[in-house]
């Protein structure tokens, strides 16, 4: 498939509505269960916000909006080159902001950046958008003082599918970004 350049921009109040439309209309159309996440999962710990499974999509979209409008939201939106719509998103932040990681035992070093999730409109995948988003997010993390950037891509795509819903494929479980993307970047 042909690689296409997208404009990767920080999520701000200027493009928040377009991002929410992307999340609501297209980004999760192949995995509707994730549409409720709004990419805020990593910012919350159950001890602070109640059980994740009890949160609604409206609550999470409201939280994402408040974070962005309050200047505490993180991430980059991919804008399609032929029109103004958002076609993808990467959630990336410095580790202390991502409270979910506390439950995983990952160190909360202030200089560690984390690429938490990557989502691209399913009709536009495999064109390099996720790689461009990851690169833009990594650069933004470096500029915020990160000395290391981590990501948690699945090495074994069969394991999450077995633990999740039957019939979910590799693209749908690669919400941290497909491991091939990171391996390609590491080899360049």
Buried (B, 14 or more C-beta within 10 A) or exposed (E): EEEBEBBBBBBEEEBBEBBBEBBBEBBBEBBEEBBBBBBBBBBBBBEEBEEBEEBEBEBBBEBBBEBBEEEEBBBBBBBBEEEEBBBBBBBBBBBEBBBBBBEEEBEEBEEBBBBBBBBBBBEBBEBBBBBBBBBBBBBBBEEEEBEEBBBBBBEEBEEBBEEEEEEBEBBBBBBBBBBBBBEEBEEE
